[in-house]
Amino acid sequence: MKMLLPLCGFVLLFTMSARAELRVSSSVFTIDELAEAKAKAVKEKEPLIFVYTDPGTT
């Protein structure tokens, strides 16, 4: 039981220091604009995140 608090502290410290530095753009493109978004991402050397959703749902 004495080791529980230091162990929890270590796990918390480890998880706080292991986060990624990925910045997500606020731009949203439709599937029709995917080629344009790819070209823009390559030109600006930025990552492209592709998430497929159904716009008819909430």
N, C-alpha and C positions, 0 to 999 in steps of 0.2 A: 504494500500500500504506500510505503514511503517513496517508491520509485514512480508512482503513477503521475504525480504532479510534474516532476522533471521530464518524464517521457512525453506528456501532453505538451509541455512547453517546447520541447525539441521538435515535435511533429508540427506544431503551429509555426515555429520559426522556419522550418524547412519548406512548408507549403507557401508561406508568404514570400520567400526568396526564389521560388521556382516558377513564377508567373512569366508568361511570354510577353514580349513587347510588340504585339501585332496591332496596328491601328487599322480599324475598319472604316472604309469610306462611307459617307452618308448617301452616296449616289445609288439609285435603284434603277435597274434596267429591266425591260421585258425580254422575253425569249427572242423576239424579233430584233432586238438591239444587241444581242450577244456578241456578234462579230465586231461591232463598233466598240463595245466595252473591252473585248480582248485586245484590240488594236491600241486603245487608249492606255490600258494597263501595261502593255509591252513598251509603248513609247515612253511612259513615265516611270518605268521600272518599279511598278507597284504590284502587290499581290492582288489576285482576282478571286473573290469568294463567290461561288455559285451555289445558290440555294433555290431549289425548285419548290414552289408552293402553288396552290390553286387559288387564284385571286377571287374566286367566287365564295370562298369560305372566310370565316373570321378567326 
